[in-house]
Amino acid sequence: MEPIALKIRDALASQLGLEPEEILEDTDIIEELGADSLDLVELIMELEKEFNISVTDDAIYSCHTVADLTEFVKNMQ
């Protein structure tokens, strides 16, 4: 995984109480990890702080996997 993906994976693991190794780039955040809307809001805040970007609620709901989020963050920087 590239550095952005690793940071996203680590943030998700910490937030959801999982081991980072359980989260792959193609892991679906909602379907496979069971993230709910509160988890997504907290993830938005973490991404904004970590990468110094602004994330809308609509944007985060269009990202389903770690790879989607990685691509989104790269495009926002």
N, C-alpha and C positions, 0 to 999 in steps of 0.2 A: 504494500500500500504506500501511496505517496504521503508526504508529511501532512497535508490538509486532511486527507482521509483518516490518518491516524489520530489527529486531534479530534475529529468528529466522532470517530469510534470510541475514543477514550471518554469524551463528554457523555455520549450515550450510555456507555457501560457504567459510569459513575452515577448518572442520573437514574438509571433503571435497575441498579444493583446487580449488574451482570459482570462476567469476566470479559475483558476486551477480546479475547480470542474467540468468544462465541459470536462476535459480530463480524461479518464479512462485507465486502463492498456491495454485494448483491442482496444483502439481507434487507427485507422489507421492514421498515421501522414500525409501522402500525400493525400489519398482519402477523409478522413473525416475532417481533419483540414486545408487542402488546402496549405500545406507547399510546396514551390517551391525549386529549386536547391540552390538559395541563402540562403534560410532559413536553408537548410540542412548543408551548409558550415558553417554558423554561429553556428548551433547546434554542429557541430564537434568541433569547436574551444572552445565552452563553456564546452563540455564534457571533452576535453583534459585538460583544465584548472582546472575544478572542481574535476576531479578524477585522475589527473596526469597520463593519459594514452595517447597512440598515436593511432589515428583512421584514417584509410584509407578511401578514397571516396567510394571504392567498398564495404567496410564493412558497411558503414552507409546506402547504398542503399539496403542492404540485410535485414535491420531491418525495419519492417513496422509499428510496434506498440510500445507503451511504454514498454510493457512486453519484446519484442524483444530487445530493447535498454538496458533494465535493465539486462537481461541475458548476453548481449554482454559486458557491463561494468564489471559485476561480473567476467566474464571469463578473462578479461584483467587485473584485479587487482592481 
